[in-house]
Amino acid sequence: MIDLSGVSKRFPNGTLALENINGHIGQGDFIALLGPSGCGKSTLLRLIAGLEQPSKGHIIWQDGSPRPGEIGFVFQDSTLMPWLSAADNVFLPLKLRGKNKAATKSQVITALDQVGLKDFAGSKPAALSGGMKMRVSIARALVTAPKVLLMDEPFAALDEFTRHKLQEDLRRLWRAEQKSIIFVTHSIYEAAFLATRVLVMSARPGRIAADIACSIGESEDRRIAPDYIALVKQLSDLLRAESLA
């Protein structure tokens, strides 16, 4: 679906954030970008989203440049409008595209239903927990039926119990929808649990140090599966080696 060819990013202040990134994202891939703080994970996500442009190299979409609504973006903060209901927050991307609210009501409710919040459509953010706010943010990203979902550490600020629940729900949603997801995280455990592939990034300037395929089964005991534990160790060893390098 997406090819990254020699992608580098240098900011106007001279900082080289990314250097010679090469790789591909296939249809239905769940990619975790894993690496230390400042390695350029979020920068790479913004480049893929088209929010910034590479200094060198190319990001090639095999079906042509994505049209409006074909990329969904979920930020670390839920970024909800506090004066709007959950449904109206989800409607925002459609409103910005000139869509009619009444005509897209079922689309909005479907997106909320996908994240388990159909019954909270009329609730404002102040009445929602942190995890529920993030679910609304995910529904907002899903409402345009994007081909690719980009997620920048969306669960980082949540407690461990809520984080685990949302990880499980996200994997369930990914299996049902088979969207391509690119997920930025600092957590080895989160990357190993969620992804079909983990791209391990080096310290700045960020490079792809390893591309690790994940082959953990879908059992309910996924977090204690031997393959999961082995993958966590492999990723830990890779990050340790990168830090020493």
Residue frames relative to the residue before (quaternion, step in Angstrom):
aa qw qx qy qz dx dy dz
M 1.0000 0.0000 0.0000 0.0000 0.00 0.00 0.00
I 0.8007 0.0513 0.0161 0.5967 3.60 0.89 -0.99
D 0.1133 -0.7698 0.6251 0.0615 3.58 -0.96 0.92
L 0.1847 -0.7505 0.6277 0.0934 3.54 -1.01 0.93
S 0.0064 -0.8318 0.5518 -0.0604 3.55 -0.53 1.18
G 0.8523 -0.1471 0.0519 0.4992 3.56 -0.43 1.29
V 0.2635 0.8111 -0.4887 0.1840 3.58 1.11 0.66
S 0.0449 0.7666 -0.6379 0.0581 3.54 -0.88 1.07
K 0.0934 -0.7857 0.6086 0.0587 3.55 -1.21 0.54
R 0.0064 -0.7638 0.6446 -0.0329 3.53 -0.77 1.18
F 0.3427 -0.7554 0.5260 0.1878 3.57 -0.78 1.06
P 0.6928 -0.5030 0.3182 0.4071 3.60 -1.19 0.46
N 0.6618 0.5045 -0.3157 0.4558 3.63 1.13 -0.56
G 0.6304 -0.5663 0.3168 0.4260 3.58 1.32 0.08
T 0.5108 0.6584 -0.4203 0.3592 3.60 1.22 -0.26
L 0.2348 -0.7483 0.6067 0.1294 3.55 -0.84 1.04
A 0.1826 -0.8333 0.5167 0.0726 3.59 -0.22 1.29
L 0.7975 0.0819 -0.0033 0.5977 3.57 0.99 -0.89
E 0.0580 -0.8067 0.5879 0.0132 3.56 -1.06 0.75
N 0.8753 -0.1043 0.0429 0.4702 3.53 -0.84 1.14
I 0.1570 0.7896 -0.5659 0.1778 3.56 0.68 1.15
N 0.0227 0.7804 -0.6229 0.0496 3.55 -0.82 1.07
G 0.3751 0.7182 -0.5318 0.2465 3.55 -1.00 0.78
H 0.2744 -0.7464 0.5769 0.1863 3.55 -1.31 -0.09
I 0.2003 -0.7210 0.6492 0.1363 3.50 -1.31 0.52
G 0.2289 -0.8020 0.5419 0.1041 3.56 -0.61 1.14
Q 0.6561 -0.4843 0.4005 0.4179 3.54 -1.31 0.27
G 0.8287 0.1949 -0.1601 0.4997 3.57 -0.79 1.04
D 0.4502 0.6746 -0.4665 0.3529 3.61 1.24 0.09
F 0.1565 -0.7089 0.6729 0.1419 3.53 -1.26 0.57
I 0.0584 -0.8317 0.5509 -0.0372 3.53 -0.17 1.37
A 0.1466 -0.7488 0.6379 0.1046 3.57 -0.97 0.89
L 0.2146 -0.7272 0.6385 0.1316 3.57 -0.98 0.93
L 0.0108 -0.8250 0.5599 -0.0756 3.55 -0.41 1.29
G 0.3660 0.7237 -0.5304 0.2471 3.57 -0.86 0.90
P 0.6739 -0.5098 0.3464 0.4073 3.58 -1.27 0.23
S 0.6659 -0.4796 0.3802 0.4266 3.55 -1.28 0.29
G 0.8150 0.2767 -0.2002 0.4682 3.55 -1.04 0.81
C 0.5232 0.6645 -0.4096 0.3421 3.60 1.24 0.11
G 0.6235 -0.5959 0.3289 0.3846 3.60 1.23 0.04
K 0.3186 0.7714 -0.5002 0.2305 3.60 1.22 0.28
S 0.7092 0.4447 -0.2620 0.4803 3.57 0.79 -1.02
T 0.6011 0.5503 -0.3565 0.4568 3.58 1.09 -0.66
L 0.6518 0.5060 -0.3151 0.4688 3.59 0.93 -0.86
L 0.6299 0.5315 -0.3318 0.4590 3.57 1.02 -0.79
R 0.6712 0.4922 -0.2978 0.4675 3.60 0.94 -0.86
L 0.6141 0.5341 -0.3454 0.4672 3.59 1.09 -0.64
I 0.6540 0.5009 -0.3114 0.4736 3.59 0.94 -0.86
A 0.6721 0.4971 -0.2912 0.4651 3.57 1.04 -0.79
G 0.4654 -0.6802 0.4483 0.3461 3.59 1.21 -0.38
L 0.4317 0.7001 -0.4614 0.3325 3.60 1.26 0.25
E 0.7580 0.0969 -0.0865 0.6392 3.56 1.29 -0.41
Q 0.3807 -0.7199 0.5369 0.2205 3.56 -1.28 0.36
P 0.5343 -0.6211 0.4560 0.3475 3.62 -1.05 0.67
S 0.4671 -0.6338 0.5298 0.3152 3.56 -1.21 0.50
K 0.7681 0.0258 -0.0090 0.6398 3.54 1.20 -0.69
G 0.7449 0.4182 -0.2912 0.4306 3.55 -1.27 0.37
H 0.3634 -0.7339 0.5474 0.1719 3.51 -1.37 0.03
I 0.1908 -0.7071 0.6653 0.1453 3.52 -1.29 0.61
I 0.0933 -0.8388 0.5358 -0.0255 3.54 -0.37 1.32
W 0.1975 -0.7549 0.6179 0.0960 3.54 -0.78 1.11
Q 0.4470 -0.7422 0.4297 0.2545 3.57 -0.56 1.16
D 0.7337 0.3724 -0.2268 0.5212 3.61 1.11 -0.58
G 0.6576 -0.4733 0.3165 0.4933 3.58 1.23 0.34
S 0.6964 -0.4746 0.3277 0.4270 3.55 -1.24 0.39
P 0.5171 -0.6672 0.4333 0.3158 3.60 -0.89 0.89
R 0.4070 -0.6927 0.5432 0.2437 3.54 -1.09 0.76
P 0.6850 -0.4633 0.3405 0.4475 3.60 -1.22 0.34
G 0.7849 0.3028 -0.2434 0.4827 3.56 -0.91 0.97
E 0.6202 0.5727 -0.3480 0.4078 3.61 1.21 -0.27
I 0.6964 0.3202 -0.2606 0.5870 3.58 1.34 0.02
G 0.1374 -0.7647 0.6245 0.0797 3.56 -0.87 0.99
F 0.1207 -0.8016 0.5844 0.0364 3.59 -0.94 0.88
V 0.0716 -0.7745 0.6282 0.0166 3.57 -0.87 1.03
F 0.2566 -0.7953 0.5363 0.1186 3.57 -0.62 1.18
Q 0.6889 -0.4719 0.3489 0.4254 3.56 -1.32 0.20
D 0.7135 0.3131 -0.2076 0.5915 3.56 1.11 -0.72
S 0.5634 -0.6383 0.4024 0.3363 3.57 -1.01 0.74
T 0.1704 -0.8490 0.4863 0.1171 3.62 1.27 -0.43
L 0.2823 0.7632 -0.5280 0.2431 3.57 0.88 0.95
M 0.4651 -0.6361 0.5314 0.3108 3.55 -1.20 0.54
P 0.3977 -0.7769 0.4271 0.2362 3.63 -0.36 1.20
W 0.6835 0.4920 -0.2912 0.4539 3.61 1.13 -0.55
L 0.6587 0.4942 -0.3058 0.4779 3.59 1.29 -0.10
S 0.5250 -0.6044 0.4935 0.3398 3.56 -1.19 0.53
A 0.6871 -0.4448 0.3581 0.4492 3.56 -1.30 0.18
A 0.6672 0.5087 -0.3047 0.4507 3.59 0.89 -0.93
D 0.6791 0.4826 -0.2973 0.4664 3.59 0.94 -0.86
N 0.6056 0.5325 -0.3529 0.4745 3.60 1.12 -0.58
V 0.6611 0.4916 -0.3023 0.4795 3.58 0.98 -0.82
F 0.6437 0.5459 -0.3141 0.4347 3.58 1.09 -0.71
L 0.4855 0.7267 -0.4129 0.2564 3.62 1.14 -0.59
P 0.6809 0.4740 -0.3303 0.4502 3.68 0.74 -0.84
L 0.6418 0.5049 -0.3191 0.4809 3.58 1.10 -0.67
K 0.6215 0.5402 -0.3337 0.4589 3.58 1.05 -0.79
L 0.6650 0.5112 -0.3007 0.4541 3.58 0.97 -0.88
R 0.6850 0.4404 -0.2747 0.5112 3.58 1.23 -0.40
G 0.5837 -0.6357 0.3471 0.3671 3.56 1.29 0.30
K 0.4109 0.7226 -0.4660 0.3030 3.58 1.22 0.39
N 0.4957 -0.6544 0.4964 0.2820 3.53 -1.23 0.63
K 0.5131 -0.6806 0.4310 0.2964 3.57 -0.85 1.01
A 0.6805 0.4879 -0.2996 0.4572 3.59 0.84 -0.92
A 0.6769 0.5127 -0.2936 0.4391 3.57 0.97 -0.87
T 0.7540 0.3699 -0.2016 0.5039 3.59 1.15 -0.57
K 0.3132 0.7839 -0.4907 0.2160 3.59 1.27 0.22
S 0.6722 0.4938 -0.3073 0.4581 3.60 0.88 -0.89
Q 0.6083 0.5547 -0.3363 0.4573 3.59 1.13 -0.70
V 0.6597 0.5032 -0.2909 0.4764 3.56 1.00 -0.89
I 0.6738 0.4906 -0.2960 0.4666 3.59 0.89 -0.93
T 0.6178 0.5375 -0.3422 0.4607 3.59 1.05 -0.70
A 0.6514 0.5108 -0.3135 0.4653 3.59 0.97 -0.86
L 0.6570 0.4892 -0.3094 0.4829 3.60 0.98 -0.80
D 0.6306 0.5328 -0.3259 0.4606 3.57 1.05 -0.75
Q 0.6119 0.5687 -0.3430 0.4296 3.60 1.07 -0.72
V 0.7546 0.3273 -0.1935 0.5349 3.59 1.12 -0.59
G 0.5892 -0.6415 0.3410 0.3537 3.58 1.23 0.40
L 0.6105 0.5713 -0.3470 0.4248 3.61 1.16 0.49
K 0.2185 0.8068 -0.5231 0.1664 3.59 1.11 0.51
D 0.7065 0.4736 -0.2614 0.4563 3.58 0.99 -0.83
F 0.6920 0.4448 -0.2734 0.4985 3.61 1.28 -0.10
A 0.2393 0.8203 -0.4917 0.1675 3.57 1.24 0.40
G 0.7484 0.4116 -0.2204 0.4711 3.59 1.00 -0.79
S 0.5374 0.6466 -0.3985 0.3665 3.60 1.26 -0.08
K 0.3629 -0.7094 0.5602 0.2262 3.54 -1.11 0.74
P 0.7036 -0.5036 0.2926 0.4071 3.62 -1.15 0.53
A 0.6158 0.5699 -0.3573 0.4103 3.62 1.01 -0.71
A 0.6986 0.4575 -0.2639 0.4827 3.58 1.16 -0.53
L 0.6479 0.5204 -0.3040 0.4658 3.59 1.31 -0.03
S 0.4918 -0.6302 0.5104 0.3171 3.56 -1.19 0.58
G 0.7014 -0.4547 0.3354 0.4345 3.57 -1.30 0.18
G 0.6666 0.5008 -0.2994 0.4638 3.56 0.96 -0.86
M 0.6526 0.5080 -0.3141 0.4662 3.58 1.02 -0.78
K 0.6146 0.5378 -0.3473 0.4608 3.60 1.04 -0.72
M 0.6615 0.4929 -0.3126 0.4709 3.57 0.98 -0.83
R 0.6058 0.5408 -0.3560 0.4624 3.60 1.08 -0.63
V 0.6267 0.5189 -0.3344 0.4756 3.59 1.01 -0.77
S 0.6382 0.5292 -0.3194 0.4589 3.57 0.99 -0.85
I 0.6523 0.4951 -0.3101 0.4830 3.59 1.01 -0.80
A 0.6319 0.5241 -0.3288 0.4668 3.59 1.01 -0.81
R 0.6282 0.5356 -0.3285 0.4590 3.58 1.02 -0.78
A 0.6676 0.4846 -0.2984 0.4800 3.58 1.04 -0.76
L 0.6927 0.4929 -0.2711 0.4514 3.59 1.12 -0.65
V 0.5559 0.6843 -0.3802 0.2796 3.57 1.13 -0.66
T 0.6913 0.4531 -0.2844 0.4857 3.61 1.14 -0.52
A 0.4128 -0.7261 0.4483 0.3183 3.59 1.34 0.13
P 0.0661 0.8485 -0.5220 0.0568 3.61 0.76 1.02
K 0.5081 -0.6193 0.5009 0.3277 3.55 -1.25 0.46
V 0.7884 0.1703 -0.0455 0.5894 3.55 1.09 -0.84
L 0.1620 -0.7663 0.6165 0.0806 3.55 -1.00 0.91
L 0.1311 -0.7886 0.5999 0.0326 3.57 -0.68 1.18
M 0.0342 -0.8213 0.5675 -0.0463 3.58 -0.72 1.09
D 0.1601 -0.8181 0.5512 0.0355 3.55 -0.58 1.23
E 0.7856 -0.3276 0.1510 0.5026 3.57 0.01 1.35
P 0.1056 0.8617 -0.4943 0.0445 3.62 0.85 0.84
F 0.7443 0.4048 -0.2294 0.4791 3.61 1.10 -0.52
A 0.3810 0.7858 -0.4421 0.2044 3.60 1.29 -0.06
A 0.7433 0.4284 -0.2296 0.4597 3.60 0.97 -0.81
L 0.5787 0.6189 -0.3612 0.3893 3.59 1.27 -0.06
D 0.5687 -0.5694 0.4568 0.3790 3.56 -1.22 0.45
E 0.6865 -0.5353 0.3089 0.3831 3.57 -1.20 0.58
F 0.6424 0.5253 -0.3328 0.4479 3.60 0.95 -0.82
T 0.6818 0.4754 -0.2854 0.4772 3.59 0.86 -0.98
R 0.6295 0.5492 -0.3262 0.4423 3.56 1.02 -0.85
H 0.6554 0.5048 -0.3114 0.4675 3.59 0.92 -0.89
K 0.6579 0.5150 -0.3152 0.4501 3.58 0.93 -0.89
L 0.6841 0.4739 -0.2941 0.4701 3.60 0.91 -0.87
Q 0.5888 0.5515 -0.3662 0.4637 3.60 1.10 -0.61
E 0.6696 0.4925 -0.2966 0.4701 3.58 0.91 -0.91
D 0.6626 0.5020 -0.3027 0.4660 3.58 0.97 -0.86
L 0.6443 0.5214 -0.3257 0.4549 3.59 1.01 -0.77
R 0.6446 0.4992 -0.3262 0.4784 3.59 0.96 -0.78
R 0.6357 0.5228 -0.3305 0.4618 3.60 1.00 -0.79
L 0.6502 0.5079 -0.3031 0.4769 3.57 1.01 -0.85
W 0.6491 0.5170 -0.3134 0.4617 3.59 0.97 -0.86
R 0.6517 0.5045 -0.3267 0.4626 3.61 0.92 -0.81
A 0.6804 0.4963 -0.2920 0.4534 3.58 0.99 -0.83
E 0.7784 0.3713 -0.1723 0.4760 3.57 0.91 -0.96
Q 0.1924 -0.8174 0.5104 0.1853 3.59 1.22 -0.61
K 0.2657 0.7421 -0.5568 0.2621 3.55 0.94 0.95
S 0.4667 -0.6055 0.5430 0.3475 3.55 -1.27 0.32
I 0.0604 -0.7991 0.5981 -0.0084 3.57 -0.81 1.05
I 0.0764 -0.7505 0.6546 0.0484 3.56 -1.06 0.86
F 0.0735 -0.8429 0.5274 -0.0776 3.53 -0.42 1.33
V 0.2270 -0.7741 0.5798 0.1140 3.59 -0.63 1.14
T 0.1357 0.7891 -0.5894 0.1073 3.57 -0.93 0.90
H 0.3594 -0.6828 0.5850 0.2497 3.55 -1.32 0.43
S 0.6419 0.5804 -0.2996 0.4016 3.57 1.26 -0.41
I 0.4174 -0.6978 0.5324 0.2354 3.56 -0.74 1.11
Y 0.6689 0.5172 -0.3051 0.4383 3.58 0.91 -0.92
E 0.6494 0.5103 -0.3098 0.4712 3.58 1.01 -0.83
A 0.6508 0.5153 -0.3156 0.4596 3.59 0.90 -0.91
A 0.6825 0.4928 -0.2908 0.4546 3.59 0.87 -0.95
F 0.6758 0.5037 -0.2993 0.4472 3.59 1.01 -0.78
L 0.7622 0.4436 -0.2102 0.4221 3.55 0.86 -1.00
A 0.7931 0.4649 -0.1888 0.3452 3.50 0.65 -1.21
T 0.3934 -0.6390 0.5937 0.2906 3.49 -1.40 0.28
R 0.7667 0.0641 -0.0633 0.6357 3.56 1.29 -0.43
V 0.1747 -0.7598 0.6175 0.1040 3.55 -1.09 0.76
L 0.1783 -0.7509 0.6287 0.0952 3.56 -0.83 1.06
V 0.1863 -0.7890 0.5805 0.0760 3.55 -0.44 1.26
M 0.1769 -0.8115 0.5536 0.0605 3.56 -0.70 1.15
S 0.4626 -0.6682 0.5168 0.2691 3.52 -1.16 0.74
A 0.6355 -0.4790 0.4191 0.4370 3.55 -1.34 0.10
R 0.7011 -0.4954 0.3188 0.4017 3.56 -1.25 0.53
P 0.4943 -0.2421 -0.8316 0.0734 1.48 -1.81 1.73
G 0.5242 -0.6892 0.4126 0.2827 3.54 -0.83 1.07
R 0.0293 0.7511 -0.6584 0.0392 3.51 -1.07 0.93
I 0.4957 -0.6070 0.5050 0.3617 3.58 -1.23 0.29
A 0.2058 -0.8114 0.5400 0.0878 3.56 -0.33 1.27
A 0.7957 -0.0641 0.0613 0.5991 3.59 1.12 -0.63
D 0.1880 -0.7398 0.6380 0.1020 3.54 -1.22 0.69
I 0.0436 -0.8521 0.5190 -0.0517 3.55 -0.10 1.35
A 0.2988 -0.7418 0.5763 0.1680 3.57 -0.76 1.08
C 0.2462 -0.7666 0.5801 0.1232 3.58 -0.99 0.89
S 0.0419 -0.8227 0.5666 -0.0188 3.58 -0.77 1.00
I 0.2586 0.7679 -0.5357 0.2374 3.55 0.92 0.96
G 0.4983 -0.6664 0.4680 0.2976 3.57 -0.99 0.80
E 0.5403 -0.6473 0.4532 0.2891 3.55 -1.36 0.18
S 0.2998 0.7761 -0.5099 0.2186 3.59 1.12 0.52
E 0.6282 -0.5392 0.4056 0.3874 3.57 -1.27 0.34
D 0.6910 0.4520 -0.2681 0.4963 3.59 1.24 -0.45
R 0.1500 0.8488 -0.4957 0.1063 3.56 1.20 0.58
R 0.6874 0.5098 -0.3007 0.4208 3.61 0.91 -0.84
I 0.7491 0.3205 -0.2216 0.5357 3.60 1.17 -0.28
A 0.3655 0.7305 -0.4926 0.3003 3.58 1.28 0.29
P 0.5806 -0.6029 0.4109 0.3613 3.63 -0.98 0.75
D 0.6474 0.5201 -0.3290 0.4495 3.61 0.98 -0.78
Y 0.6262 0.5271 -0.3320 0.4689 3.58 1.08 -0.71
I 0.6645 0.4999 -0.3030 0.4656 3.58 0.89 -0.94
A 0.6518 0.5065 -0.3140 0.4690 3.60 0.99 -0.81
L 0.6465 0.5154 -0.3198 0.4628 3.59 1.03 -0.79
V 0.6191 0.5360 -0.3397 0.4626 3.59 0.99 -0.80
K 0.6603 0.4961 -0.3070 0.4729 3.60 0.95 -0.85
Q 0.6451 0.5250 -0.3266 0.4490 3.59 0.94 -0.87
L 0.6788 0.4810 -0.2876 0.4745 3.58 0.92 -0.91
S 0.6264 0.5352 -0.3303 0.4604 3.59 1.03 -0.77
D 0.6587 0.5063 -0.3042 0.4660 3.58 0.97 -0.88
L 0.6483 0.5220 -0.3181 0.4540 3.58 1.00 -0.83
L 0.6757 0.4853 -0.2932 0.4711 3.58 0.93 -0.88
R 0.6235 0.5272 -0.3374 0.4685 3.55 1.06 -0.74
A 0.6574 0.5061 -0.3106 0.4638 3.59 0.94 -0.87
E 0.6400 0.5221 -0.3203 0.4640 3.58 1.03 -0.77
S 0.6616 0.5055 -0.3144 0.4559 3.57 0.96 -0.86
L 0.6542 0.5009 -0.3128 0.4726 3.60 1.05 -0.73
A 0.6293 0.5359 -0.3287 0.4568 3.56 1.12 -0.73
